[in-house]
Amino acid sequence: MTVDVLRRPAPAERRARAAVAALFFTNGALFANLLPRYPQIKEDLGIGNAAYGLAVAAFPAGAIAAGLAAGILVRRFGSARVAVGGTLLTGVGILAAGLADSVVVFAGALFLAGAMDAFTDVAQNAHGLRVQRRYGRSIINSFHAIWSIGAVTGGSMAAGAIALGVSRGQHLLFSAVLFAVVSCVALRFCLPGPDTEPVVEPDAAGGAPRPSRPAAAGLRIGRVLAALVLIATAGTLVEDAGSSWATLYLSDSLHASVALAASGYVALVGAQFVGRLIGDRLVDRFGQRAVARSGALVAATGMALALAVPTVPGTILGFAAAGFGVATLVPAAMHEADELPGLKPGSGLTIVSWLMRLGFLVSPPVVGLVADAASLRVGLLVVPLAGLLVLLCAGVLQPRRR
């Protein structure tokens, strides 16, 4: 079929793809270097679960506060520059959080890091979609898979530093400098020129822009967009359960060693990487809807079993099942939102990227309050509940296409 015959990307486009992959890798690795340090920070600051949950929520709060400004910065300075600038400042915020000597400083540093991470997230996805348009085929899942590799790398770096007795300051300073260099090198190979390339695609007959939808379709578009936000938010709830609570649950509730406790988060993002690595092929064969529902079932069942029979190996496997199950949710929601008819190009992506961060904002304090009132084991029921939410909302995703 001639539709499947695609031109080979030019060398500049292949270099740009590698550059965007490097930005996603760096973004995943930076924050993951801090996460295994959370139990030590919590102990040094002498705070309870509720206060810890509120402090950790400063990261998504900063992202939500700054998220809508990302589009303005991208239009003003270009997506590549905003992605790199956000990366540099994210590293500064993470270093400050690791060195914080009070809850206020810790939360303030996370707020800064979250705001800068929001700029990086929107900008690197925008540049990735720009490269994808040049390729003429889907490659966005591969970028998110690279992010997962970065997260595994960052978590492993932190676990190694803890095992070797490296101080938080030395460890996080090395991480910030290393990934700042990587992002600055990547900037040289990003696509040149403005981001305002023609994005209005012709219809299937050729030539004409997409027609505007009747006003009656506005409510349906709103419902679909809301469902996509819920799907993406469910994915972020599971990611936050791994990033904010996996290490604490394994170390405090199941009495795993500090180094082994970091394996919960590493298992989640590692399995998430595998899911994203094969995600494009699964979606092509079975459709976004079937892949999302199957993944939600895997995540909900795997984590529910791990919580029902709490053991260290079983819990690590449960977090792995959760990461694998939600692997394609955020890329799927972003892609579907970006293609919604009746919206300006890029509007759906911006809305989903911004609102899905509510999951990161709401989850830590809620889980913390439940953990103080009952137990962290009960609080982590948010993972199977997120899987059930996806099962209910996945009908808005595209079925298998011929």
Salt bridges, closest charged atoms under 4 A:
GLU13 OE2 - ARG7 NH2 3.12
GLU13 OE2 - ARG134 NH1 3.70
ASP44 OD2 - ARG168 NH1 2.98
ASP117 OD2 - ARG357 NH1 3.44
ASP121 OD2 - ARG357 NH2 3.11
ASP195 OD1 - ARG130 NH1 3.77
GLU197 OE2 - ARG130 NE 2.75
GLU197 OE2 - ARG134 NH2 3.10
GLU239 OE2 - ARG276 NH2 3.51
GLU339 OE2 - HIS335 NE2 3.29
